[in-house]
Amino acid sequence: MMDYTVYRKDRPPSTNNLSYGGVLVAITTNLLSEEIRDLQTDSESIWVQINMTNVRKLIVGSYYRPPSDNGTSIEQLKTSLDRINQNAKSTIILGGDFNLGHINWDIPCTIPSKPDIKLHEQLLNIINEHSLEQIVKKPTRGDRTLDLILTNIPSIVNKVETMPPIGNADHDIVYAECALSLKRNKKITRKTN
């Protein structure tokens, strides 16, 4: 059984004091990882750095955009991505529920005469500005692709597929395999007499 270091950002309680939701990244304790607090904004996102065996750093993010967002959450996501030093040779993998399902990811471009086109264009602009590629090509809820994985190095991705939801969830699960060489925690061996 593996142990994990869990990094999470819980959603604040609602007006009737109910708490539910948030984002989470779980990293096996075999890997060196730490939360990147400098990338935090008011958006529902969490960012973690994992050390790789070369000079690169792997930055993993989890993001949720509420359907009621008027663009503030996407702008805060842009702020986080802007804070990543492009000269730091970072590999970025960002996944989450973006709740923007009117994009044709084969092209990529917005689907005309659909709602919230400006928000969809805003997301596409952020993806282009940060040299990211969206790698989920199948719908994740009905006929729309709401759950995305963005990366600046798509060549590391070996496999992406969707699987049926668990329990009462209404989104498919996105599964991705990436070829990365990550630094492992060294186990300290101690002798006792």
Steps between C-alpha positions, in 0.01 A plus 500: 500500500632844403502806722422840353569861580171678443484864393152649503301818486152456641210707379386751766168423674185623327267764646310226687835376639521183287849396395566289193730502198848621431810381316766251596833362378629178659867412445655172608738553792768326290537829307640832620215752484390830650211743461577816300332769704616779263258368236194518728219741415136521602413245232424141594844365416800333662857481365775251589863471392663160457875473448611331179834326444618768255501877549128527432229527760160338458216731596167323549182700544138417569233755405122535519305776324147539637230517230388836647845657439488818293871488410656578839607140564658468155683829550636373833614180326686722253663682794626168638639395161661845455686450829672184375842609389523398135880496530488246784459211254183377664282222368139595565206262534170664595179301528152573610138579426499818293122493433551642151367241256456698179850461357592275210832363629594351162559850358487657787236771469169598653177354366297790350165614643550326836471672842795663677720517189710783653593274795592220260715741297661625821604143586635438149703822520653395834587156359670660196675770702660239729584251221273235646323220318170341606535121472151366587329434167189311614187642668498474879138594568238419240628627166726771650862498614488685833789324675833599349869424537734777383876459459785696349678177393243273335773256388516364858143370473485131401129437548178687574163334540169548674332251728145486639425713806506364852187500715265793438757708308382645169846543344714225353840438654799619298801268519840602362840332499812713463865406452691697762819442694430616856727520804410251767527549873798312635410267780731536795615170645573510870660235713374441848680293761 
